[in-house]
Amino acid sequence: MATKPGNWCTKCKAVHRGEPCPKRVPFGRKRNGNKQSGRGGRVWQRTREFIFHRDNFLCQICKAKGVLTSVELHGAYHGICDHIVPISQGGDDKIDNLQTICQACDKEKTALESRHSIDPGVGKV
């Protein structure tokens, strides 16, 4: 009876029969444990805090309407660090494309952007 051939391992360049390679690393994110990236990482949190301080913790959309709406960094009345030009429309994470807005304005703006992406004619005058 012939024996079952082993599996060629690209990590250690050897054939393994029946057992996994000891150098094998399970598939997963290649991220350092103390280093975060993306929105939710340390860099984004610092950027968000900077934007809130720059905007004096006031919703910029409400302020443009003549109403002063105060927001918090954390908590029930937390504000949103919003992209003026959405990422989906070519915006970026640069400071001049970010603003502080309240939760109500965020819901309204998100709904308007969603309608705009479905029907490009909506919202234009």
Sequence and secondary structure as in RCSB ss.txt:
>XXXX:A:sequence
MATKPGNWCTKCKAVHRGEPCPKRVPFGRKRNGNKQSGRGGRVWQRTREFIFHRDNFLCQICKAKGVLTSVELHG
AYHGICDHIVPISQGGDDKIDNLQTICQACDKEKTALESRHSIDPGVGKV
>XXXX:A:secstr
      EEETTTTEEESSS  TT   S     TT   STTSHHHHHHHHHHHHHTTTB HHHHHTT   B BSSS
TTB EEEESS GGGT  S GGGEEEE HHHHHHHHHHHHHHHH TTTT  
